């Protein structure tokens, strides 16, 4: 009863993976990672588009106003003032102690 018969589908799957199988598994994993990175980038861009130059408090569109040579973002609705990175330090150095009046 030791007749040779073709392997069934479930028996073929039980064989050890070949180099070809490993190659395609790595390619599929890399493709999934690229697709996930693309999805995250699109989502980030959509979020930026929704929130760019919007007031964090009320959602109105911010208007840039010049204070000396520094551009400050101002909300026309709630009158909030918003500074970009480093602008507060620039104001403090120019106003000679602007922050010290508030935080001393």
N, C-alpha and C positions, 0 to 999 in steps of 0.2 A: 503494500500500500504506500510506497514511497514515490508515488507518481508526482512528477513536476507539473504544477498547474500555475497559471498566471496569478500574480498577486492581486488581491481585491483592492478597492479604493482605500478602505480603512487600513489595510496593511501597508500600502505605499506611503501613507501619511506618517506612519510610525517609524519610517526609516530616518536615519540621522540626516540633518540638513547638509546640503552640499554647499560648495563655495558660491555657486550661482544663487541658491536660495538666500544665503547670507548677504550677497551683493544687493539683491532686490529688496530684502528687508531693510537694509541700510538706506537705500534710495527712497523707499516709501517713507521711512522715518524722517529723512531730510526734507522730503516734499511736504510732509505734515508740519514740520517746524517752520518752513518757509511760509506756508499758507497761514499759520497762526501768527507769525510775525507781520505778515501783510495785513491781516485782519486787525491786529492791534494798532498798527500804524494808521490804517483808515479810520478806526475808531477815535484815535487821538486827534487826527486832523479834523474830524467832524466835531468833536468836543471843543477844539480850539476855535473853529469857525462859529460855533454857537455862542461862545463866551468872550471872544476877542473884543476888546474895547467896550465891555459891558460893565456896569456898576455892580460890584459884588453885593451891595446892599439892596438895591431896588431893581436892578436889571436894565436900567435905561442906558442908552448909548453915551459913552464918555466923550468929552470934548477936550482936546489938548489946549492948554493955555500956557503962555510963557511967563515964567517968573525969573527975571533977569535972563540968563541963558539956559535955564532949566525948564524943560517941558513937563508940566504937571497935568495929570488927567483929572478933570472935574466933571462931576455929575450935574447936569442941569436940573434934574428933578429933586434930589435930596441934598444937593450942595456938598456932597462928600468929595474929599480930595484924596487922590491915590497917587502914590509915588512908585516909580520903577526902582529896580535894584541900584543902590548907590546914590540916589538923588537926595535922600535925607542927609547923608553925610556931606554932600556938596553944599546943601543949604546951611548945615551947621557950621561948616568952616567959613562960609561967606558971611553969615550973620553973626559970627563971633559969639558963640555960646547960646545959640537958639535953643538947643536941647537942654542945656543946663538950666534954663529958666523953667522948663517943664518938669525936669526930673531931679531937681535938687531939694 
